[in-house]
Amino acid sequence: MIEWSEPGGPRSARWRSENGAAAPRRVVLADDTLAADTAYRLACEGTGLLWRGDFQNARHLLQALMRRADRKPAKAAAKAAQKRAAATPAEQFHLHRQAQAQRARTLGALLIPVEGDYSIALRRAPDWRAACTEAWGPATGEASVVSLRELLGIVGAHEWRKKGVEIPALGAGPHHRIHPHYGVFSPVRGEYIDLVAQAPLPSKELAFDIGTGTGVLAAVLARRGVRRVVATELAPRALACAQDNFQRLGLQGRVELLEADLFPPGRAPLVVCNPPWLPARPSSAVEQAVYDEGSRMLKGFLAGLREHLEPGGEGWLLLSDLAEHLGLRTRDELLGWIAAAGLRVLGREDMRPRHGKAQDASDALHAARAAEVTSLWRLAAA
């Protein structure tokens, strides 16, 4: 619960936070008279700003807070740059994540009250009830408070879900899109999808897709002619998302979706897995597709692959080497895990990244991103 004081006495409401952040201990009422500099100072101090003014002005204030968060004084910027320059790649990564977390906390201080039916009782507030229902489930009649930044993320996810992401490997036209749900990582990076679309198939009888997420790789395999694909997933949102996409693509009869942690029962001639690429702790549900503390999923896939491969079968591991360039994992460690699992490397297909950050010299992790390679490792029993 989040608590604050009104002229009529103390008030409270349910606190919503996708990343599990604690409710601000101190909350003050804020409206159109609040100056941006004052708002930024309060936000940096950890004070929640519960908005009571015009909704569109709250959006303008959030933009002002973003400008202040990104505009460091020259002396502080120079000191931070010096600290990054002296740091190892791994230290630079952790400094980058710390800065991201601090920025998120500051910008998350601007709070919006949401009614029990997910309406917003502020002047010029849009009707975002459909987006909230997709993210939070049916309304229960309980009022809540959420950060404006998170609310905008919910609406953005709602629009992506309606529009979908075009996947060239699925063909062309309106029925060749993947529609990501809120809290499920969107397949906006195409390198790993193209690798699966191009690699020679060892069999077209059966394939397992481990940790299917939106279902994109299972869909690509089915479109390539694999007669039966069994896709597994554990996260409830991802399960619902994958099922929705299989239905949209008309693949219900060819792709079976199972709730499972890693492998389904049995063996297959092809087992595919695209685990999170970076061994670090995720800070929200959607980050679980990127960060995997201790490389749990990667190690689990490698350790269990041999017993789920048919004789002569292949395991396809989709993995970026970004963690290696950041000093978070070495190539020798990866090869050691492969050997320890009783596996051997049949071959490897590589692809350079095409996303914008790889060319953005201002990005804090530019050196590592510029050197990054995404690979499809073809593995077999040793």
C-alpha positions in Angstrom: 0.0 0.0 0.0 1.0 3.6 -0.5 0.0 6.2 2.0 -0.2 10.0 1.9 -2.0 12.9 3.5 -4.9 15.0 2.1 -6.6 18.0 3.6 -9.3 15.7 4.8 -7.0 13.3 6.5 -4.7 10.3 5.7 -5.3 8.3 2.5 -4.0 5.0 1.1 -4.3 2.9 -2.1 -2.7 -0.1 -3.6 0.8 0.4 -4.9 1.6 -1.0 -8.4 5.1 -1.6 -9.5 6.1 -4.0 -12.3 9.7 -4.2 -11.0 8.7 -4.7 -7.4 10.0 -1.3 -6.2 8.9 -0.3 -2.8 6.3 2.5 -2.5 7.9 5.9 -1.7 8.0 6.5 2.1 7.1 10.1 1.7 4.5 11.3 -0.7 3.4 14.9 -1.4 0.6 16.2 -3.6 1.6 17.9 -6.8 -0.1 19.9 -9.4 0.4 22.3 -12.3 2.0 24.9 -9.9 5.0 22.7 -9.1 8.2 24.0 -10.7 10.2 21.4 -12.6 13.4 22.1 -10.6 11.5 21.6 -7.3 10.0 18.4 -8.6 13.4 17.1 -9.7 14.9 17.9 -6.3 12.1 16.1 -4.5 12.3 13.1 -6.9 16.1 12.8 -6.3 15.4 12.7 -2.6 13.0 9.8 -3.0 9.8 11.7 -2.5 6.8 10.5 -4.5 4.8 13.3 -6.3 1.1 12.3 -6.4 -0.3 14.2 -9.3 -3.6 16.2 -8.8 -3.4 18.5 -11.8 -3.9 18.3 -15.5 -2.8 15.0 -16.9 -1.1 16.4 -20.0 0.9 18.7 -17.7 2.1 15.7 -15.8 3.5 14.3 -19.1 5.2 17.6 -19.7 6.7 17.5 -16.2 8.0 14.0 -16.8 9.8 15.2 -19.9 11.3 18.0 -17.9 12.5 15.6 -15.3 14.1 13.4 -18.1 16.0 16.4 -19.4 17.3 17.2 -15.9 18.3 13.6 -15.3 20.2 13.4 -18.5 21.9 16.8 -18.1 24.7 16.5 -15.6 26.8 19.5 -14.5 30.1 19.6 -16.4 32.2 18.8 -13.4 30.1 15.8 -12.4 30.0 14.6 -16.1 33.8 14.8 -16.3 34.2 12.9 -13.0 31.9 10.2 -14.2 33.7 9.9 -17.6 37.0 9.6 -15.7 35.6 6.9 -13.5 34.3 4.9 -16.5 37.6 5.3 -18.4 39.5 3.8 -15.5 37.1 0.9 -15.0 37.2 -2.6 -16.5 34.5 -3.6 -19.0 32.6 -5.4 -16.2 32.9 -2.4 -13.9 31.6 -0.2 -16.7 28.6 -2.4 -17.2 27.8 -2.3 -13.5 28.2 1.4 -13.4 25.9 1.7 -16.4 23.3 -0.4 -14.7 23.6 1.6 -11.5 23.1 4.8 -13.4 20.1 3.4 -15.2 18.5 2.3 -11.9 19.0 5.7 -10.3 17.5 7.4 -13.3 14.5 5.0 -13.2 14.0 5.7 -9.5 14.0 9.4 -10.1 11.7 9.4 -13.1 9.4 6.9 -11.3 8.6 9.4 -8.6 5.8 11.1 -10.6 2.7 9.2 -9.5 -0.7 8.9 -11.0 -3.9 7.8 -9.1 -5.9 5.1 -10.9 -9.5 4.4 -10.1 -10.9 0.9 -9.4 -12.1 0.6 -13.0 -8.7 1.7 -14.3 -9.9 5.1 -15.3 -7.9 8.2 -14.4 -9.9 11.0 -12.7 -7.6 13.9 -13.8 -8.3 16.7 -16.3 -7.6 15.7 -19.9 -6.7 12.2 -18.9 -6.9 9.6 -21.7 -8.9 6.4 -21.5 -6.3 3.7 -21.0 -8.5 1.1 -19.4 -7.9 -1.4 -22.2 -4.2 -1.1 -21.8 -4.3 -1.5 -18.1 -6.6 -4.5 -18.3 -4.1 -6.2 -20.7 -1.2 -5.5 -18.2 -3.0 -6.1 -14.8 -5.9 -8.3 -15.6 -9.6 -7.4 -15.1 -10.3 -4.5 -12.8 -11.2 -5.4 -9.2 -12.7 -2.1 -8.1 -9.6 -1.3 -6.0 -8.0 2.1 -6.4 -4.3 2.1 -7.0 -1.3 4.4 -7.6 1.3 3.8 -10.3 4.3 5.8 -11.7 3.5 7.8 -14.8 6.6 6.3 -16.5 5.3 2.8 -15.9 1.8 3.7 -17.1 3.3 5.1 -20.3 5.2 1.8 -20.7 1.9 -0.1 -20.4 0.3 2.0 -23.1 3.3 1.6 -25.3 3.1 -2.2 -24.9 -0.6 -2.0 -25.7 0.1 -0.2 -29.0 2.9 -2.7 -29.9 0.5 -5.6 -29.1 -2.1 -4.1 -31.5 0.4 -3.3 -34.3 2.7 -6.2 -33.9 6.3 -6.6 -35.0 7.0 -7.5 -38.6 9.2 -10.7 -38.8 10.6 -11.0 -42.3 11.5 -14.7 -41.6 7.7 -15.4 -41.3 7.0 -14.1 -44.8 5.2 -10.9 -45.8 1.7 -9.5 -45.2 -0.5 -8.8 -42.2 -0.4 -12.4 -40.9 3.4 -12.5 -40.5 3.7 -10.4 -37.4 4.4 -11.3 -33.8 2.3 -9.4 -31.2 4.2 -9.0 -27.9 2.2 -8.7 -24.7 3.1 -6.4 -21.8 6.0 -7.9 -19.8 7.2 -10.1 -22.7 10.3 -9.2 -24.5 9.6 -8.0 -28.0 11.6 -9.6 -30.9 12.9 -6.3 -32.2 16.4 -7.7 -32.8 16.4 -9.9 -35.8 19.8 -11.5 -35.9 18.9 -14.6 -33.8 15.7 -15.0 -35.8 17.5 -14.9 -39.1 20.0 -17.4 -37.9 17.2 -19.9 -37.1 15.6 -19.1 -40.4 18.7 -19.9 -42.4 20.5 -22.8 -40.7 20.1 -26.2 -42.3 17.5 -28.2 -40.5 18.6 -31.7 -39.2 15.0 -32.9 -39.4 11.5 -31.6 -40.2 9.7 -34.1 -38.0 9.9 -32.5 -34.6 11.6 -29.6 -32.8 11.6 -28.3 -29.2 11.7 -24.5 -28.6 12.9 -24.0 -25.0 11.7 -20.8 -23.4 9.6 -19.6 -26.3 8.7 -16.1 -25.1 6.5 -14.6 -27.8 6.7 -17.8 -29.7 8.7 -16.3 -32.6 11.3 -19.1 -33.0 8.7 -21.8 -32.8 6.7 -20.0 -35.5 9.7 -19.7 -37.7 10.5 -23.4 -37.4 6.9 -24.3 -38.2 6.9 -22.0 -41.2 10.1 -23.7 -42.4 8.2 -26.9 -42.6 8.9 -28.6 -39.3 5.8 -30.8 -38.9 5.5 -30.5 -35.1 7.0 -28.0 -32.7 6.8 -28.3 -28.9 7.3 -24.9 -27.3 7.9 -24.5 -23.6 7.5 -21.5 -21.3 7.2 -20.8 -17.6 6.1 -17.2 -17.3 2.3 -16.8 -17.4 2.4 -13.6 -19.5 4.7 -15.3 -22.1 2.5 -18.4 -22.2 -0.6 -16.2 -23.0 1.4 -14.2 -25.5 2.8 -17.3 -27.4 -0.6 -18.9 -27.5 -2.1 -15.7 -28.9 0.6 -15.5 -31.6 0.2 -19.2 -32.6 -3.5 -18.6 -33.0 -3.0 -15.4 -35.1 -0.6 -17.3 -37.3 -2.8 -20.3 -37.7 -0.3 -22.6 -36.2 -2.4 -24.2 -33.4 -2.3 -27.6 -35.1 1.5 -27.6 -35.6 2.8 -25.9 -32.4 2.1 -27.4 -29.0 2.6 -25.0 -26.0 3.6 -26.5 -22.7 4.1 -24.9 -19.3 7.5 -26.2 -18.3 10.8 -25.0 -16.8 13.1 -25.7 -19.8 12.5 -29.1 -21.5 9.3 -31.0 -22.3 9.1 -34.8 -21.9 10.9 -36.9 -24.5 13.5 -36.4 -27.2 13.7 -34.5 -30.5 16.1 -34.3 -33.4 16.2 -30.5 -33.0 16.2 -28.6 -29.7 16.4 -24.8 -29.9 17.0 -22.3 -27.1 17.6 -18.5 -27.0 18.4 -17.9 -23.3 19.0 -14.5 -21.7 22.4 -13.3 -22.9 23.8 -11.5 -19.9 24.5 -13.0 -16.5 23.1 -10.3 -14.3 20.0 -9.8 -12.1 16.9 -8.6 -13.9 15.0 -5.7 -12.4 11.6 -6.3 -14.0 9.7 -9.1 -15.7 10.6 -8.1 -19.2 14.3 -7.9 -18.3 14.2 -11.7 -17.5 14.6 -12.2 -21.3 17.9 -10.2 -21.2 19.4 -10.9 -17.8 19.8 -14.3 -16.1 21.6 -14.2 -12.8 24.3 -16.9 -12.7 23.4 -18.0 -16.2 20.8 -20.4 -14.8 18.9 -20.9 -18.0 22.0 -21.3 -20.2 23.6 -23.8 -17.8 20.3 -25.7 -17.4 19.8 -25.9 -21.2 23.3 -27.3 -21.7 23.1 -29.7 -18.8 19.8 -31.2 -19.9 20.3 -31.1 -23.7 22.0 -34.4 -24.2 19.2 -36.5 -22.6 16.6 -34.7 -24.8 18.3 -35.1 -28.1 17.5 -38.0 -30.4 20.5 -39.9 -31.8 22.2 -37.8 -34.4 20.1 -34.7 -33.3 21.2 -31.1 -32.9 20.8 -28.5 -30.2 20.8 -24.9 -31.4 22.0 -22.4 -28.9 21.3 -18.8 -29.8 23.7 -16.6 -27.9 25.4 -13.2 -28.2 29.0 -12.8 -27.1 28.2 -9.4 -25.5 28.8 -10.9 -22.1 32.3 -11.8 -23.1 33.1 -8.3 -24.3 31.8 -7.0 -21.0 33.9 -9.3 -19.0 30.9 -11.1 -17.5 31.6 -14.5 -19.0 34.6 -15.9 -20.9 34.6 -18.1 -24.1 36.5 -20.7 -22.1 33.7 -20.9 -19.5 31.1 -21.4 -22.2 33.1 -24.1 -23.9 33.8 -25.7 -20.5 30.0 -25.9 -19.8 29.4 -27.4 -23.2 32.1 -30.1 -22.6 30.9 -30.8 -19.1 27.4 -31.5 -20.4 28.8 -34.2 -22.7 28.3 -32.1 -25.8 30.5 -31.2 -28.8 30.3 -28.3 -31.2 29.3 -29.2 -34.7 29.6 -25.7 -36.1 28.7 -22.1 -35.5 26.9 -19.5 -37.6 27.6 -15.9 -36.7 25.9 -12.6 -37.5 26.8 -9.0 -36.7 24.2 -6.8 -34.9 22.1 -4.4 -36.9 20.5 -2.5 -34.1 21.1 1.2 -33.6 23.2 1.0 -30.3 25.9 -0.9 -32.1 26.6 2.3 -34.1 25.9 4.8 -31.3 29.3 6.0 -30.1 27.6 7.9 -27.2 26.3 4.7 -25.7 28.0 3.9 -22.4 28.7 0.3 -23.6 29.5 1.2 -27.2 32.9 -0.6 -27.4 31.3 -3.9 -26.3 28.2 -3.5 -28.5 30.3 -2.6 -31.6 32.3 -5.9 -31.2 29.2 -8.0 -30.4 28.4 -11.1 -32.5 25.3 -13.2 -32.3 25.8 -16.9 -32.9 23.9 -20.1 -33.5 25.9 -22.9 -31.9 25.2 -26.3 -33.4 25.6 -28.8 -30.6 25.5 -32.6 -30.5 26.1 -35.4 -28.0 29.9 -36.0 -27.6 
